[in-house]
Amino acid sequence: MKLALFDLDHTLLPLDSDQSWGEFTLSLGWVDPDTFQAKNNGFYADYQAGCLDIHDYVRFSTAAVREKGPVAASAAHALFMERVIRPAILPAALDLVEQHRRRGERLVMVTATNEFVTRPIAEAFGMDVLLAVELERDAQGHFTGEIAGVPSLREGKVTRVQQWLAAQGKHLNDVHATFYSDSMNDLPLLEQVQQPVVTNGSAALRQIAQERDWRILDLFETP
């Protein structure tokens, strides 16, 4: 089996989908502007610094969706896709995914953003598999604000890929995997695959790539 693994935010998209969704709910008037922006930016800073409490963040980031309910949330996400995400899906990213599709590789999006935000995005990219933060649901199928299973963040991405492969009777050692990511948070998974590709990488991750002779790709580099 050959796998093409893709981080999402700042890798395939030139933005952070989770943070952008939060800002979109702010534009809809779903959240308190006096407190939301500061908290949202604070969580994003923690993510960049590698110290995000993913459980606290998911409770915060899903609060508006849980309050408004699934029908309103689904309609809002459709607008989010139309106004924010689809204009940000650039030809270079689609071409990269298509190269791996033509080679017959399984396309897997592995993201620390939750499944509600990312599933339509994964579908827009034509992914075969989405490994995102899974959200716990109550007896009525509504999100509770908690995470189900292992969150796909830092070492959790390795665990989630291993769990997915194990369900098919395979291990990471049994497959040839390429992984594209921009973030130091993804170093654990980059170190586990045969073809790590630092994509639109941070300065710290670029330095590691240079030291280890990993490929560096600037997907959104302008001429």
C-alpha positions in Angstrom: 0.0 0.0 0.0 1.2 3.5 -0.9 -0.2 6.4 1.1 -0.1 10.2 0.6 -0.7 11.8 4.0 -1.6 15.5 4.1 -1.9 18.0 6.9 -4.5 20.6 6.1 -4.0 24.0 7.6 -1.1 26.0 6.0 -0.2 22.9 4.1 -3.0 22.3 1.6 -4.8 25.6 2.6 -3.0 28.9 3.0 -5.0 29.5 6.2 -6.1 27.8 9.4 -9.5 26.3 8.9 -10.3 26.1 12.6 -9.4 29.6 13.3 -11.2 30.8 10.2 -14.3 28.9 11.2 -14.2 30.7 14.5 -13.9 34.1 12.8 -16.8 33.1 10.5 -19.1 32.4 13.5 -18.0 35.8 14.8 -19.1 37.4 11.5 -22.5 35.6 11.9 -23.0 37.1 15.3 -22.9 33.7 16.9 -20.3 34.6 19.5 -19.4 37.5 21.8 -17.0 39.7 20.0 -15.5 41.1 23.2 -14.2 37.8 24.4 -14.1 35.4 21.4 -11.3 36.9 19.3 -8.8 37.1 22.1 -9.5 33.5 23.2 -9.4 32.2 19.6 -6.1 33.9 18.9 -4.7 32.7 22.2 -5.5 29.1 21.4 -3.9 29.5 18.0 -0.7 30.9 19.6 -0.6 27.9 21.9 -0.9 25.6 18.8 1.9 27.3 17.1 4.0 27.0 20.3 3.2 23.3 20.6 1.4 23.6 23.9 -2.3 23.6 22.9 -4.7 21.9 25.3 -6.8 20.3 22.6 -9.6 19.3 24.9 -10.1 22.9 26.2 -9.9 24.2 22.6 -12.5 21.8 21.3 -14.9 22.7 24.1 -14.4 26.4 23.1 -14.4 26.0 19.3 -17.6 23.8 19.2 -19.6 25.9 21.7 -21.4 27.9 19.0 -22.2 24.8 16.9 -23.6 23.1 20.0 -25.7 26.1 20.9 -27.1 26.6 17.5 -27.8 23.0 16.7 -27.0 20.7 13.7 -29.3 22.2 11.2 -28.1 25.8 11.6 -24.5 24.6 11.9 -24.7 22.7 8.7 -26.2 25.6 6.8 -23.5 28.0 8.2 -20.7 25.6 7.2 -22.0 25.5 3.7 -21.7 29.3 3.6 -18.2 29.0 5.1 -17.2 26.6 2.4 -18.5 28.9 -0.3 -17.1 32.2 1.1 -13.9 31.2 2.8 -12.6 27.7 2.0 -13.3 27.2 -1.8 -11.6 30.5 -2.7 -8.6 29.3 -0.7 -8.3 25.9 -2.4 -5.6 26.9 -4.9 -4.6 25.0 -8.1 -1.1 24.1 -6.7 -2.7 22.2 -3.8 -5.2 20.4 -6.1 -2.4 19.5 -8.5 -0.3 18.0 -5.7 -3.2 15.8 -4.5 -3.9 14.8 -8.1 -0.3 13.7 -8.7 -0.7 11.2 -5.9 -4.1 10.1 -7.0 -2.8 9.3 -10.5 -0.1 7.1 -9.0 -2.8 5.1 -7.3 -2.0 6.1 -3.7 -4.5 6.3 -0.9 -5.1 9.9 -0.1 -5.4 10.6 3.7 -6.0 13.9 5.3 -4.5 13.9 8.9 -5.5 17.1 10.7 -5.7 18.4 14.3 -8.9 20.3 13.3 -12.1 18.7 14.2 -14.3 16.6 11.9 -17.1 19.0 11.7 -14.9 21.7 10.2 -12.8 19.4 8.0 -15.0 16.8 6.6 -16.4 19.0 3.8 -12.9 20.3 3.1 -11.5 16.7 2.8 -14.3 15.9 0.4 -13.5 19.1 -1.7 -9.9 17.8 -2.0 -11.2 14.3 -2.9 -9.5 12.6 0.0 -10.1 8.8 0.5 -9.8 9.0 4.3 -10.1 11.8 6.9 -8.3 11.4 10.2 -9.4 14.4 12.2 -10.3 15.1 15.8 -13.4 13.1 16.4 -16.2 14.7 18.4 -18.2 12.9 21.0 -21.9 12.7 20.5 -24.8 12.3 23.0 -27.7 9.8 22.6 -29.4 12.2 20.2 -26.2 12.4 18.0 -25.4 16.0 19.1 -21.9 17.1 19.9 -21.0 17.2 23.6 -17.9 19.4 23.4 -15.7 16.5 24.3 -13.3 14.5 22.1 -13.9 10.9 21.1 -10.8 8.7 21.1 -7.3 9.9 20.5 -7.0 13.5 19.2 -5.0 13.7 16.0 -2.5 16.3 17.4 1.3 15.8 17.7 2.0 12.2 18.6 -1.7 11.6 18.3 -1.4 11.8 14.5 1.0 8.8 14.6 -1.4 6.9 16.8 -4.4 7.6 14.6 -2.6 6.6 11.4 -1.4 3.4 13.2 -5.0 2.7 14.4 -6.4 3.2 10.9 -3.8 0.9 9.4 -4.2 -1.7 12.1 -7.9 -2.0 11.3 -6.7 -3.2 7.8 -4.2 -5.6 9.3 -1.2 -3.3 8.5 1.4 -1.3 10.2 3.3 1.8 9.2 6.3 -0.4 8.4 4.2 -2.3 5.8 3.4 0.8 3.7 5.2 3.5 1.8 4.0 6.8 3.1 4.6 10.4 2.1 3.5 13.1 4.5 3.2 16.8 3.8 3.1 19.3 6.7 4.1 22.8 7.6 4.2 22.4 11.4 6.6 21.4 14.2 3.6 19.8 15.8 3.7 17.2 13.1 7.4 16.3 13.6 6.4 12.9 15.2 4.6 11.7 12.1 7.2 13.2 9.7 9.8 11.1 11.5 7.8 7.9 10.9 7.2 8.1 7.2 9.5 7.2 4.3 9.0 10.5 2.5 8.6 13.5 4.8 7.9 16.7 2.9 8.1 20.0 4.8 5.5 22.1 3.0 5.2 25.8 3.5 7.2 25.1 6.7 8.0 27.2 9.7 11.5 28.4 10.2 12.2 25.8 12.8 10.8 22.9 10.7 12.8 24.1 7.7 16.0 23.9 9.7 15.3 20.3 10.7 14.5 19.5 7.1 17.8 20.9 5.9 19.7 19.0 8.6 18.0 15.8 7.7 17.9 16.3 4.0 14.2 16.2 3.8 12.4 17.6 0.8 11.1 21.2 1.2 8.1 22.4 -0.8 6.7 25.9 -1.0 3.3 25.1 -2.4 2.0 28.7 -2.4 5.2 30.4 -3.4 4.5 33.3 -5.8 6.7 33.9 -8.8 
